């Protein structure tokens, strides 16, 4: 009887160990219950989190981190939401102060690859200035080939994209806060989520976004409208698409939010149609090329949150931030197949809670941003 009890106890212990190992953060197969595997890719190894990245002044605290970008110098730009911190978190700025820490960090932060703070803009109210409307809810940042910094917001009246110089000098605004005219208007936006500038043409591509259902393109210098399109290259429609239902045929329109747009060197344009759990591929003129479904049964907030391209010459990999399933997927760009992934749901270093964005530097290191209760930026070093 004792031997049987020992055998049963041993079996339970083994099952617990297996379950624990299966929950560890790291690379693995995309199949449920698959064996763990190393991340593969363009000269990359297994990414290891740097728990000390980044460094902030002792009394600063970041709120929801809603955007992250890498410039040509491998400096990392973050846009975060200082107004998302509650009174307890921002205890030092209350009147009278509640605690010895903290005050909200400025909304725009610039770091070097080691996590040292190089610059910042604004304060706990945002970044006010003449000629532009700072968003009520910061969302999305991009640094172009001329070192201009583009920001957007997804608040109820945030219908604008703003262009600044690298030192925070206002240069141009596209769209108007509080005014939107639908997905086929060529002047006004509808809660834009993200943007990227094509260095070949100096055109600004906007994932427009949380209200509208399209990609729209402007001249990045003059702000002149160029073109726009919806899913499959169709004319976008503002008709109610209804809720996403797993197993149904893909619909002919984007669902909100159209959350990210990325341009490859070979001219392919990748769009994250978040709640539809798909990535669509276009030519620069909006001609539809292909699509892939990512974790197609995902409900809630969807599986395709942000896109990034690998730094090798061929940009052989596409990276997807899956903020519902809490992982970064590594995609073979030619085959449009997920080959691997890393990360898992959790609050410890190297884990994710609503991973919102992903970028890579020239060395292939990953940087991620988290919203909701994640509220942090992380670096994953590739050895």
N, C-alpha and C positions, 0 to 999 in steps of 0.2 A: 504494500500500500504506500509506504514511504517512497519507494522508487517511482511509482506511478505519479505521486504528487510532485516529486522532483522533476520528472520528465515533463509534466504539464506546466509547471512553473518555468522550466527552461524554454519551452515552446512559446509561452506568453512573452517572456523576456526577449526572445529572438524576434518575435513579431513587432514588439515595441521598438527595438533597435532599427529594424527595417523601415518602420513607419517614420521614425525620426530622421533617418538618412534621406528618405524620400522627400522630406520637407526642407532640406537644407537649401540655402540660396546657391545658385550657380547654374552652369550650362546644363542642357539636357535635351532629350528628344521632345518633339512636340506632341507625341502620342501619349495619351493617358497611361500612366504606369510604365512608361518607357525607361530604359536604363539611362543613367546620367552619362553625358558625353562632353568632351572638351569643345569649347567654342572654336570653330574653324573660320578661316576667311583670308583676306588679303594680307598675309604676313602677320596675322594677329594670333595671340595666344589667349589663354583664359584671362578675362578681365578681373582684376582684384581691386576691391574698393579701397580708397585712401580715406580712412576715417577722420583725418585731421583737416580735410579740404572742405570748404575754404576757411580762412581766418577773418574774423570780424573784430572790431573794437569790443572790449569787454562788456560794454553796456548796450550794444546794438543787438537787435533780434529781427530776423526775417519773418515775414508772414508767408502767405501762399506764394510760391515761386511759379509764375505763370509764363515764363519765357527764358530761354537761354540761347546764346549765340557765340560763335567763335569768329574772331577777325583774322586778317591775313598775318598777324603777328602772334597767333596762338594765344591771344588774350581772350578771356571768357567774360561775356557780358550777360548780366542777369537782370530781368525785370521782375519785381516782386510787389506784393500788395501790402504796404504798411498799414492800411486801414482795415485789414483782415484780423489784426491782432486785437484781442479783447483787453479789458482794463487790467486784468490780472497779469497778462503777459507783458503789457506796457505799463507796469506798475510805477516805474520811476517818473513817468511824465504826468501822472495824475496829480490833481491839486486837492489836498496835499499828497505827496508821493506815498504810494502804498508799500513799496519795497525798494531795495537798493538797485534793482534791475527790472526792467530794461526800458529802452526807448526804441521805437520802430526804426529800422534801418531805412535809408533813402530808397526810393523805388528803383533807381537804376544804379547798378553796382558793376564795377569793372575789376577783374582779378587777373593776375598772371597765372601761368600753368601750375605754379606751386601753391596757389591759393592766397597769395598776398594781395590785399586790397590796393588798387592803383588809383581809383577815382570813384566818385559817386555824384549823383544829381538828386536834388530835391530833399524833401523832408516827409514828415508823417502825413501831410496833406496831399502829397503828390509832387508835381514839378510845374509850378505856375510860371507863366510868362505871357508876353504880348503876342497876339496874332494867332494863337492856337488854343485848342480846347483839350487840356489834359484829360485822359479818360477817367471815369469814376471807378472802373475795375480794370486794372492793367492786364493786358493779355497779348503776348507775342512781342518779340524783339528780333531784329535782323541787322547785321552790319555788312554793308555792301563793299564792292571792290574799290570804291573811292573813300572808304572809311566814314560814310554817312550811316547814321543810326536811325532805324525805322521802328516805330512802336505803334501798337494798336490797343484797343480795349474792347471788352465784351459786356459792359454795363448796358442797361436798357436804352440809354440815349447815346451810346458810344458808336457813332457811325462815321468814324474818321481814322485815317492813318497819318501819322506825323513824322516828318523827316527832320533830323537834327544833324549838325556836325558832331565830330567825336568829342568836342568839349561841351556839348549841350546847347549850342547856339541853334535857335529855331531857323529852319530853312523853308519849309513848305508844309501845307496840310492839304490832303485830299479828302473830300467829304466834309460834312458839317454835323457837329453834335446836335442831336435832337431832330434831325431831318433825314428821312429815308423815303425812297419812292419805288421800291420794289426791285426784283431781280433782273429787270431789263432796262433800268435807268442807267444812263451813261455818265452821270455826274455825281450822284449820291450813293453812299454805301449803306450796308445793313448789318451792323455789328461784326466787322471784319475780325477774323481770328488770327491770321498769320500772313506773312508776305516774304517775298524774295526778289532780288534784283538780278536779272540776267546780265552778266558782265559783257557779253558779246553785243547786245543791242541796247543796253542801259534801259531796259523795260522793267517795270515793277509789276509783278504778279501777286495778286491778293486773293487769299482764300476768304471769300465774302459770303457767308460764314455762319454766324449764329442767328441771323434773321433771313438774309438772302441765301440763295442756294446756287452759288456759281463761283467760277474763277473769273476775275476781271483784270485787265492789263492796262497800265498807263505808262506814258513816258516818264521816266524817273527824274528827269531834269525839269520838264515843263509842266508835268501833271496832265498832259493831254491824253484823253481817252483813246485807246487803240482797239480793243475787242473784248468780248466776254463769251462764256459758254457754260452749259450745265453738264450733267452726267451724260456720258456717251457722245459728247459734243452737241447735244440737243440744245434748243432754246430753253433756258430755265423757266420754270413755272413756280408761282407762289401758291399753287393749290395745296391743300392739306394732303400730305402723303400718308397720314395714319401712322400707327405704331409699327415698328419692325417686328416681323413674325418669322422665326427660324423655319427654314425649309421652303419658304415661298420663293418664287422666281425673283431675281433682282429687279427692282423697280427702275424706271427710265429717268428718274430725277434723283438728284442728291437729297438726302435728308439733312436737316440741321443737326449739329454744325458741320459745315465744310471746314475742316479743322487745320489743314496744312497743305502747302504746295512747295515742291522742290524741283529744281531744274538740273538735269544732268548735262555733262559736257557734250554728250552726243545729241543733244536736242530734245531728249525725252522729258516730259513734264509729269510729275507724280503728284496725285492729289489724294488726300486722306478724307474719305467719306465715312466719318467716324461711326455713326449709329448703324449704317449699312454694313459695317465690318468689311469694308473693301477699300482697295487702293486702285484707282484708275490711272491709266497711262495715256498721255496725249502727245501729239506734236505741238510745237509752239503756237501754231495757228488755231489750236483747239480741235484738230482732227483726232478722233478717238483711235487708239491703237490696241489696248488690251486692258484687262483687269485681273486682280486676284482677290480671293476671299481669304480673310485671316480670322481663324477661330469663329467660323460662320454662325455658330449657335449662341454667341455671346449676346446677352440682353443688357438692359441698363444703359450705361453710357457708351457702349460700343468698344471695338477693339483697335481701331486705327486712329491714334491720337496725334502722332507726330512722325515725320519722316526725315531721314538723313542718309547721305551717300558716303560710302567708304572713301578714304583719301588716296587710294592707289590710282594710277593713271587711267585705268579702264573703269574706275568706279564700279567694280564688279559686284559689290554688295549694297543692298538697301537695308536700312535699319528702321524698325517700327517700334514706337513707344506704345505699348498696349496697356492703357491705364485702367482697363477693367480687369484684365487677368494679371496685371502687375509684373510685366516682364518686358525685356527688350528682345524682339525677334530679329534674327539675322536672316536675310532673304537673298537668295541668288537672283541677281537683277535680270539676267537673261532668261532664266527659267521661270521667274516669278514663283519660287518655291521657298518656303521656310526651311532652312537647313539646320538651324540651331536657335538657342535662346539663352538668356541668363536673367536672374532675378526671381523674386517670389514676393508674395504679400507679407508684409510685416513692418515693424517700426524700428528694427535694429539697423545698424550700418550695413549697407549692401542690399537691403530689402527695400520695397517700395510700398507707398500708399498713394494711389492716384498719380502714377508717373505720367507727367504731362508733356514733357519734351525730352528730346535727345539730340546731342550734337557730338561730333568727333573733331579732334584737332589733327594737325598734319602728321602726328605720330600714331594716330589710330586710337588714342585714349578717348574714352566716353565720358560725357558730362550729362547729367540728367537733372530735371526739375520736377518738383512735386507740389500739387495744389491740395485743396481740402485740408485734411489734418496732417498731411505729409510735411509741408512747409519747410522744404530744404532743397539744396542743390548738392549733388554728389559727383565725385570723380571716380572712374574705374580705370585703372592703369593696365595697359596691355604690355606684357613682358616680351 
